[in-house]
Amino acid sequence: MFAAMQSPPPSFEALDTLQQRQVISPEAAARGRELLLPPPKEWAELVNRWLAWVGGLLVASGVIYLVAYNWDELDRFSQNALLQACFVVTAGIALWRGTTQVAGQVALLCASLLVGALFALHGQTYQTGADPYTLFAAWAVLLLPWALGSGLPALWVLISILGNVALVLFWVQVIQPPFAAGGVYLAHILCLINALLAVAWEGIARFRPTLRRWPAEVWMFGAVLVNAFTVGTWIVLPAEVYHTGVGWSLPIFVVFQLWCWGFGMAKGRSLPATGGMSLLILSAALLGRVCLEAVDNGNPDILNVVLFALSGLILSAEIAGLVALLRRLPEPKV
Amino acid sequence: MTWEKLIATLQAEGLLSAPETESLQSAIVDPAIVPPAVPWTVRLLSAFGAWMGSCFVLGSVGSCMAILGMGNEESLFFFGFLLMVAAAVLNRVSSLLFIEQLSVAAGLSGLMGVLGGAEAMDWSTQWVGMVLGPIFFVAVTDPILRFASTLTVLGSIAALLVDAGLPVADPLVCVGVVGLVATLWLPRATWAGPLRWGALVTAFAAAISGHLWQDEAGALRLSSILAGMMVVLLAATLLHRYKHSVASELGVLALGTPVVLSAISMGKPGVLIAMAGLGVAFLARDRVMQGVSGIGLFCFGVFFYYNLDFTLWAKAGVLIGSGLFFLGLRAFLLFRRWI
């Protein structure tokens, strides 16, 4: 299951060490450092990408700003016409240039943002009375065909953010759970959804090796944050505050770990690393709880010394074990 | 660039003899000489665990002091110093992963202990940090500990400025941004990484604090000018390295753009710091720093536009106008086949 450890690509640090250990001469190291500098073509790509993204997003946000903050100065027709014209232009550019080129990618993302602005404008103009969560949900659903057609990772991440926001608003505005643990349930659902998204993305990447992997990392880190929050809260805060429904945290945590490690082993380091991170947070919270209780109970100081020192040792051993395991996994593509 | 290509090029240029090639080929697969690449997810995990572990070590030290009945101040300083020494020794003598992590936890808690102890004894924490930081930086090999040492020194400078009643944000941004660009000329790449990160974090933090808490308009004027100069220096360095004339059209454009940006964003150096961070990260092949600088550019850009003292109509116009300017610049560069 584990791939063999590969030597990393050359780096400035590696050349430094090789020179210090007299494996290569200072002249060879200096020339190696020159060869490692990004070639002019890479700079050109960087400048091209940044100018397109910064320029495109500034124009799109300027248009949204214009409509949002100049409500009284612009009549309904002008507001709609302005946004729709921008929408048609950006969507047209995306169609014309295609999403393999940076101009097309920027245009598609700007058009996606303008869809939301149009929804907001429609809601404000006609006072539909719909809950705000419907705006985000409908926005996310409408973007799905574009995301499916283009496969643009940034668009998938935008859809997932919109979906998460819609769910949170739905939970707060419609379900309105009366008990304290409502937030914990929501955190579980968000964690599972984001983890599922990451797993699905990794699954698709198996059939499409050219697919960029970073969205899976973003989702898994989102999942690990909410997961760590719930499990950590469960351990650290007094039980009476969070007892309701928090019992679900542990089984969900176990399933989450199985996902992280089970799927990640074959695919790369990012999923197990996120699983490892949540494991580490859980351990730190558990150990912290034990140590704080020992201090609160007025145990003899020597026990506290041992407990704290032991906790530090356990955490160090855990990190070492996790890092050693993760280093043996294949290098992920980003 | 792969090792194979690098070795082939060096051989072709006569910089590697046959025995040197052989020893190089065996060295690059030796993890003790060329450690395996560690992705950012694993580095984050390792750093997070180290900080957590150091809290427990500090807890243990505190309990130990209580047993020994020592005055908290002296013993905290003493134990902290011992931990720093232990961390440096462990860091140098063992390549075992567990010992490595333990030394990081001990080193971080040692640093915190020494500074806390110095503070409690009414010593000058700033001078203790400024003296011990560089020594610890050289003594250890771990990048997390070196990064912590860098932050200790820069934090001490900030504290000295506060004590002297001087402005903090402006000089600290200057130190951070100059340090960031200066790391490109450091002879040791293993030192450059932690220093680079320490400088960037300091410059960003100082710029944010300056923006948030300095109500005097233009309080960060000096750092805006200096950040602009650093971006110009970076651009000039790049032109030199890629053998373009400074007087050429591309040279004028590359050097003129940061000057214009510096003038426009006078008093708000965040965008220029992020630009410098992007440039340095790209040259140093640091992908994580590229990401962080990109996020910084976005956030400082949003902040810059949000705080413009214009009417809302004008602000929308500025947003669209500057967006069109960047798109136009890109179109021009594409037309000239420069990008």
Interface residues (C-beta under 8 A of the other chain):
Chain A: M5 Q6 S7 P8 P9 P10 S11 F12 E13 A14 L15 D16 T17 L18 R21 V23 I24 S25 E27 A28 R31 G32 R33 L35 L36 L37 P38 P40 E42 W43 A44 E45 L46 V47 N48 W50 L51 A52 V54 G55 G56 L57 L58 V59 A60 S61 G62 V63 Y65 L66 Y69 N70 E73 E217 R269 S270 A273 T274 G276 M277 L280 I281 A284 L287 C291 D301 I302 N304 V305 L307 F308 A309 S311 G312 L313 L315 S316 A317 E318 I319 A320 L322 V323 A324 L326 R327 E331 P332 V334
Chain B: M1 T2 W3 L6 T9 L10 E13 L15 L16 E20 S23 L24 A27 I28 V29 P31 I33 V34 P35 P36 A37 V38 P39 T41 V42 L44 L45 S46 F48 G49 A50 M52 G53 S54 F56 V57 G59 S60 G62 S63 C64 A66 I67 L96 L97 F98 E100 Q101 L102 A105 R188 A189 T190 A192 G193 L238 R241 Y242 L278 F282 L283 A284 R285 R287 L297 G301 Y305 L312 W313 K315 A316 G317 V318 L319 I320 G321 S322 G323 L324 F325 F326 L327 G328 L329 R330 L333 L334 W338 I339
